[in-house]
Amino acid sequence: MKHVPVLIAGGGPVGMTLARTLASFGVRCLLVERQPSTTRHPKMDITNGRSMELFRRLGLADKLRAVAVPEQNNFDVAWITTLAKEAGGRELHRFRYPSVVEKRAEIVANNDGSQPREPAMRVSQVVIEPVLRDAILGDPLVEARWGVAFEDFTQDESGVACTLRGVETGATETVRCDWLVGCDGGSSIVRDKLGIGLSGKANVAHRYMVHFRSEARDILQAFGVAWHYQSAMGTLIAQDDTETWTLQMRMPTDGDTDPNTVLDAWVGRGGFERQIVVANPWFTNLLLAERYGSGRVFLAGDSAHQYIPTGGYGMNTGIGDAVDLGWKLAAVVNGHAGPGLLQSYERERRPVGYRNRLASERHTDVRLKIAELYKRERDPEALARGIAALGNAENESWGIEFGYRYDGVECDPVVYRPTTAPGARLPSVFLHDGSALYDRLGRWFTLLRFGDADPSPLIDAAPVPVETVIVDDPAVAPIYEAKLVLVRPDTHVAWRGDHCDDGRAVWRQVLS
Ligand SMILES: Cc1cc2nc3c(=O)[nH]c(=O)nc-3n(C[C@H](O)[C@H](O)[C@H](O)COP(=O)(O)OP(=O)(O)OC[C@H]3O[C@@H](n4cnc5c(N)ncnc54)[C@H](O)[C@@H]3O)c2cc1C
């Protein structure tokens, strides 16, 4: 019987990121995806800065940027009446957000630890998935098979026996693995077979999506380039600012879901050229798995949490899951840590999943309040003021995106405050030679040394690979709050102190 250290069920963005993460630590895996190819559904359109930091560590940031919206383009969110200018349609209020180029300049100009290493990226899931697929197909440590469904498993103390089925051939195969990860999305078979329930709200709202191509930019960008045009009826997402668009809206109340009719109604006029690529109704959810796994089986991504996309937390939270679980599985498979380390996956990631579910719900509430304003307020100036006052926290919640911590301390959802408290994300800075501290971190653990602290107790006792980085830069040292900062592979702080007497005790705590 075939054996692999890790089997990944599901080849969406989270499964593929997990495969890449494992391979980056030298761990072999088998990924099976039941569809014949990557998704046709645009779904995700914002990869946040935190995911980009993690993709950067996986060597993928440049490859992803190469297919994303050009770096000069803005991330603006504009609320409008309709796009039909000739019928009085107008832009009411625009929340302005810098392009990638502008954000990079802002990052360099504010070198106080408050900034990400990478700006966010506008890109559709249709576009991002092939890049992830090509990355894992080119990796000798990943065996990735499309058109293969994960069907069943049984686990015992020493491993998991998985049943796979070729979707076209119907042929079944049993593969044994040490660890199984269900990255198989919202209707996860792995979660069902573990008997893990979901808490929260299912089918919160009925939505309709029209994904289309059109070069009618005079109409679809009537008020200039913006990432989102939003009205009471829904959101038009500019997927590439040239010819690919997605309309996400409430289910039409009259039940007419002809995509052309729906599109004309939202735009406020018909008669412009378009090709519908895919259109379908869907339901939003606010759900969290009661557990993130059992025994040798884990859940990551949408199999563990499903959100309303306000804020864009679905995939982004899943990327965090994949990297957290990935390095821990690698540490166990490589013999650097005992299986106890894996129990921290749920302890760390489930509270993040819960917090992001609440945030996504809050952002939806703001959208509902704005929809109410549209109904109530006849004066466009007053409507615009009302929208401005309600704000757009869904695209400004830096505390949610960068400030999540694994030590149980709650942080402000909007404001990110740099800290090296163990469990927090390591603050990012540029050093005096222009290099980024993040780019000097090792693949496994890194010990940052500021000043004259003695790193040897930690280095001598290390059961995992650890690199020391001497940070000889008094301007940034205070941001790191201690003379020794031990950083995990996922760039979260493992431990800090001005000196270390007992390195073995530190490592015991960090790896168990
Ligand atoms: C309209 C919309 C907008 C969104 N916008 C954003 C956004 O801006 N930012 C963001 O972060 N998120 C966003 N999301 C959420 C994001 O799309 C999901 O969170 C993301 O796809 C989750 O990735 P995943 O890999 O966990 O699951 P999925 O993408 O669902 O992938 C799971 C994969 O598993 C496969 N699979 C399922 N069962 C089996 C089986 N038995 N055997 C083998 N394969 C199987 C499926 O075919 C699928 O390919 C949005 C979602 C929607 C619907």
The ligand as an SDF file (V2000), in Angstrom:
LIG
                    3D

 53 58  0  0  0  0  0  0  0  0999 V2000
  -18.0560   35.7480   -3.3150 C   0  0  0  0  0  0  0  0  0  0  0  0
  -16.8850   35.3720   -2.4950 C   0  0  0  0  0  0  0  0  0  0  0  0
  -15.8840   36.3130   -2.2680 C   0  0  0  0  0  0  0  0  0  0  0  0
  -14.7940   35.9890   -1.4660 C   0  0  0  0  0  0  0  0  0  0  0  0
  -13.8150   36.9060   -1.2540 N   0  0  0  0  0  0  0  0  0  0  0  0
  -12.7490   36.5950   -0.4910 C   0  0  0  0  0  0  0  0  0  0  0  0
  -11.6600   37.4980   -0.3300 C   0  0  0  0  0  0  0  0  0  0  0  0
  -11.6380   38.5830   -0.9030 O   0  0  0  0  0  0  0  0  0  0  0  0
  -10.6220   37.1140    0.4720 N   0  0  0  0  0  0  0  0  0  0  0  0
  -10.6110   35.8970    1.0850 C   0  0  0  0  0  0  0  0  0  0  0  0
   -9.6520   35.6100    1.8110 O   0  0  0  0  0  0  0  0  0  0  0  0
  -11.6070   35.0110    0.9160 N   0  0  0  0  0  0  0  0  0  0  0  0
  -12.6560   35.3210    0.1380 C   0  0  0  0  0  0  0  0  0  0  0  0
  -13.6400   34.4080   -0.0710 N   0  0  0  0  0  0  0  0  0  0  0  0
  -13.5460   33.1000    0.5870 C   0  0  0  0  0  0  0  0  0  0  0  0
  -12.6240   32.1530   -0.1750 C   0  0  0  0  0  0  0  0  0  0  0  0
  -13.0900   31.9670   -1.4740 O   0  0  0  0  0  0  0  0  0  0  0  0
  -12.5830   30.8270    0.5690 C   0  0  0  0  0  0  0  0  0  0  0  0
  -12.3850   31.0720    1.9150 O   0  0  0  0  0  0  0  0  0  0  0  0
  -11.4680   29.9330    0.0170 C   0  0  0  0  0  0  0  0  0  0  0  0
  -11.8020   29.4240   -1.2420 O   0  0  0  0  0  0  0  0  0  0  0  0
  -11.2210   28.7800    0.9610 C   0  0  0  0  0  0  0  0  0  0  0  0
  -10.1940   27.9990    0.4460 O   0  0  0  0  0  0  0  0  0  0  0  0
  -10.1380   26.4450    0.7910 P   0  0  0  0  0  0  0  0  0  0  0  0
   -8.9790   25.9380    0.0310 O   0  0  0  0  0  0  0  0  0  0  0  0
  -10.2300   26.2570    2.2540 O   0  0  0  0  0  0  0  0  0  0  0  0
  -11.5110   25.8610    0.2330 O   0  0  0  0  0  0  0  0  0  0  0  0
  -12.0350   25.7840   -1.2560 P   0  0  0  0  0  0  0  0  0  0  0  0
  -11.5690   26.9330   -2.0460 O   0  0  0  0  0  0  0  0  0  0  0  0
  -13.4910   25.5430   -1.1580 O   0  0  0  0  0  0  0  0  0  0  0  0
  -11.3060   24.5250   -1.8250 O   0  0  0  0  0  0  0  0  0  0  0  0
  -11.6600   23.2260   -1.4000 C   0  0  0  0  0  0  0  0  0  0  0  0
  -11.2980   22.2850   -2.5040 C   0  0  0  0  0  0  0  0  0  0  0  0
  -11.5360   20.9670   -2.0630 O   0  0  0  0  0  0  0  0  0  0  0  0
  -12.1010   20.2310   -3.1230 C   0  0  0  0  0  0  0  0  0  0  0  0
  -12.8170   19.0950   -2.5710 N   0  0  0  0  0  0  0  0  0  0  0  0
  -13.9670   19.1130   -1.8470 C   0  0  0  0  0  0  0  0  0  0  0  0
  -14.3080   17.8740   -1.4850 N   0  0  0  0  0  0  0  0  0  0  0  0
  -13.3490   17.0500   -1.9800 C   0  0  0  0  0  0  0  0  0  0  0  0
  -13.1370   15.6480   -1.9390 C   0  0  0  0  0  0  0  0  0  0  0  0
  -14.0110   14.8340   -1.3460 N   0  0  0  0  0  0  0  0  0  0  0  0
  -12.0550   15.1320   -2.5590 N   0  0  0  0  0  0  0  0  0  0  0  0
  -11.1430   15.9540   -3.1950 C   0  0  0  0  0  0  0  0  0  0  0  0
  -11.3270   17.2790   -3.2880 N   0  0  0  0  0  0  0  0  0  0  0  0
  -12.4000   17.8300   -2.6650 C   0  0  0  0  0  0  0  0  0  0  0  0
  -12.9810   21.2350   -3.8260 C   0  0  0  0  0  0  0  0  0  0  0  0
  -13.2420   20.8440   -5.1630 O   0  0  0  0  0  0  0  0  0  0  0  0
  -12.1470   22.4970   -3.7480 C   0  0  0  0  0  0  0  0  0  0  0  0
  -11.3020   22.6700   -4.8490 O   0  0  0  0  0  0  0  0  0  0  0  0
  -14.7230   34.7070   -0.8780 C   0  0  0  0  0  0  0  0  0  0  0  0
  -15.7260   33.7580   -1.1200 C   0  0  0  0  0  0  0  0  0  0  0  0
  -16.7890   34.0830   -1.9240 C   0  0  0  0  0  0  0  0  0  0  0  0
  -17.8520   33.0510   -2.1770 C   0  0  0  0  0  0  0  0  0  0  0  0
  1  2  1  0
  2  3  1  0
  2 52  2  0
  3  4  2  0
  4  5  1  0
  4 50  1  0
  5  6  2  0
  6  7  1  0
  6 13  1  0
  7  8  2  0
  7  9  1  0
  9 10  1  0
 10 11  2  0
 10 12  1  0
 12 13  2  0
 13 14  1  0
 14 15  1  0
 14 50  1  0
 15 16  1  0
 16 17  1  0
 16 18  1  0
 18 19  1  0
 18 20  1  0
 20 21  1  0
 20 22  1  0
 22 23  1  0
 23 24  1  0
 24 25  2  0
 24 26  1  0
 24 27  1  0
 27 28  1  0
 28 29  2  0
 28 30  1  0
 28 31  1  0
 31 32  1  0
 32 33  1  0
 33 34  1  0
 33 48  1  0
 34 35  1  0
 35 36  1  0
 35 46  1  0
 36 37  1  0
 36 45  1  0
 37 38  2  0
 38 39  1  0
 39 40  1  0
 39 45  2  0
 40 41  1  0
 40 42  2  0
 42 43  1  0
 43 44  2  0
 44 45  1  0
 46 47  1  0
 46 48  1  0
 48 49  1  0
 50 51  2  0
 51 52  1  0
 52 53  1  0
M  END
$$$$
